[in-house]
Amino acid sequence: ALPAGYVRLYGNPVLATTGAPIFSAKIHELRTLAATPAGPPQYYAVVFDAALATHQFRVRPNPDVSYLVDFDYIRGAVDLVNGTDRPVFPDVYHHILVTGAVEMGKDFDAKTDRPVEYQKYQDMLAAVVQQAASFVRKT
């Protein structure tokens, strides 16, 4: 199973020991490769398994031994409802959530410096979006 919070892969997976890439394939293509002799994984597909409610990482040919696979993936956001819940992005940017929440809660009609404060929030948010690649989790 892929890690909890998995949304999609980012880039191509590689075999950890050799760095050899594993190429994306459609699930029906993997089925046609099922009869190939066992060996190092060369193709993969991500399949949602409804019975397990998880995404599965399937490879072909069937591995002849255990292989460690490195891949980057994008993790989905979680609902922040408890005091101990943490956003998926780095701590250094958590203040942006507070700034955004304060801006949403203000009475915009009565606040004269709203455009300045709102622009600060937009600038901080834009900085996070520009660095989105650093939020990718590596396994």
N, C-alpha and C positions, 0 to 999 in steps of 0.2 A: 504494500500500500504506500501511496505517496504521503508526505507529511500532512498533519492537520493544518487546515487553512490554505491548502494548495489551491491556486487559481489556474495557473498555466506555467509551462516551462519557459525559460528565458534563455535562448541560445540552444546549442546542441549538447546533449550529454556526451561524456567521454569515459572510456575505461580509465580508472584511476592509475593503474600500474603502467599502462603504455601510452595513454593520451589519445588512443585511437578513437575517432568519432563514432557515435552510434546515430544512424540516420533515421529520420522520421518516416513512418509508413502508415498507411491506412490499415485498420484492423482486418479488413478482408485480404489485404496483401500479406499480413502476418500469417493468416490462416493458410495461404498457399505455400508459405515458407516452412510450415510445420513439419513437412517430410524431409527437410534438409538435415544433413548430419549435424550432430551436436558440435558446438565450438564456441568461440568468443561471440558475444552479442554484436550484431551489425546493424540491426533495425529495431525500432521501438514504436509503440503506440501507447497512448494514454487512454484508458477505458474506464468509464464510471461503472462500478459494480453496485447495482441497486440493492442487492441482498446484503452487502456489507456497508453500504452507504459511504464508500470511499472510492477514490480514483486509484486505479491500478496501473503500474508501469509494466507493460508486457514487452518481451524481447524475443527475437528470432535471429539466428537459430537458437534452439534451447541450449542453455549454457552447459558445457561439459564439466566445468568446475565452478566454484563460487567466484564471482567477479564483483569488485567494488566499482560502482559507477558514480562519477561526480556530475552534478547538474545544478544549475541555478533555477530557481523558480520564484514566481511572484506569489506572495501570500496575501490573501484578502483581508480587508479591514474587519475588525470585530466591533460589536456594539459595546460601548463603554457605559456600563450601568452600575457597577460596584466601585467603591473607593480603591480597590486593589487592581482593577482592570487597567491594562496598559495599551496604548496605541502601538501599531506595528512599526512605526518609524522611530528613529533615534530620539533619545531623551532631550537632546539639545534643541529639538523643535517643538517640544510639548507646549511651550508657552503660546504657540500660535493657536492652539485650541482654545486657550483661555481668552486670548485677544478676540478671536472670532466669536466666541460665545458672548463676551461683553458687548461687542458691536451689535450682535443680533438683538440683545436685550435692551439696548438703549432706546430712548424715545427720540427717533431720528428727526422728527419735526421740530423739537425744541432745542436740539443741539446744533450750535453754530459751527463747531469745528468737526462735524461729522465727516465731511469729505477728506480732511487731512488724516483722521484716525482710520477711516475706511481704506485709504490708500496705503497706509502703513501695513494694515492687515493683508491687503492684496499683494504687496511687495514680499511680505514674509511667506505667504502661501506660494507665490511664484518661485521663490528660492527653493522650497521643498519640492515642487514639481520638477524643477530643473535637475535636482539631484536624485530623482526617483530611482535611477539605476542602482544607487547604493543601498536601496531598501530590499534588494533581491536577496533572498536567503540561499545559502549554498549548503548542499548536502553531499 
